[in-house]
Amino acid sequence: MTPEETAAPVAVGDAPSSGVFATIRQALSGAHRDLTELTLRRAIVLLAIPMILEMLMESLFGVVDMFFVARLGVDSLATVALTESCLVLVFGIAMG
């Protein structure tokens, strides 16, 4: 018996899709998967997409925070800008 004959049949919904949008959808789904079974490039992309989105949301938080703190004065804005830059560095190192 050949290995193809002994393999379990694959359902249509279980077939791995290789499109760009399918990869993004899979990265955002949060489903558990064994990354060692994927190609290195696909595994890196699946890990990088959530990290990129988190960094974008952190940057958006900083901009909105600065917008509201700017009404308090220049010193307050400088303090928020300094702490936001430190937070971005810490988050980037911790997540990377």
N, C-alpha and C positions, 0 to 999 in steps of 0.2 A: 504494500500500500504506500502511495506517495504522500509526502507531507501536505500537499494541497487537498487530498482526499480526507485526511484526518482532521484538518482544521475545522473549527466551528464555523457555521455560516454567519455571514455578517449581514445584519439588517440594513435596510436603506438608510435609516436615520443614524446608524452607528458608523457609517463610512466617514473616514477622515477627509475633511475638505481642505483644500490648499489655497484658497483664494485669500486675498488681503483682507476683505471684509469678514470672511469667516474666521480668520486668525484674530482680528480685533474683537469680534463677538465672543470667541472662545476665551480670550484674555479677560474680558469684562464679566463673563458669566460666573466666575468664582467657583466653578466645578473643580473637584479634585482630579488631578491627572498625574501620571508618572512621566516626568519630564525627561527621564533617561531613555525613554522609548522614542523620543522625537529627535529630529535633526538638531544640531547645535544652534543653527541660525533661528529656527522656529522656537526653540526653548528660550533663547535670549529675548526674542520679541515678546513672547508670552509673559515673561517676567518684567520686561521694561515698560510695557504699556500702562499697567497700574501705577508704577513708580512715576512715570511722566505725568499722568493725570493728577496724582497727589501733589506733585511739585507745582503744577499749574494752579491747583486750588489754593495751595499755600500762598502763592504769589498774589492771587486775586484777593485773598484775605488781607494780605499786607497793604494792598492798594486801597481797599475799602476802609481799613483801619486808619490809614494815613489821611484819607479824605475827611473822616469825622474828627480826628485829632487835630488836623490843621486849623480848625476853628478856635483851638485853645491857644495857639501861638507858635512861634518859630522854635522855641526851646522844646516844647512838647513834641513837635513834629520831628525834630532832630533825634530825640530820645527814641521815639517809635521806629524811625528809620534805622538807627543803630541796632536796636534789639531785633528787628525783622531780618537784617542782614546776618546777624549771628544765628538766628533760628534757621534760616535757609541753609547755612553752612552745616549746622548740627544735623538737620534732617537729611541733607544730602549725603553726609558721611555715614549716618546711621542706616539709611536705607540702602546705600550702595554697598 
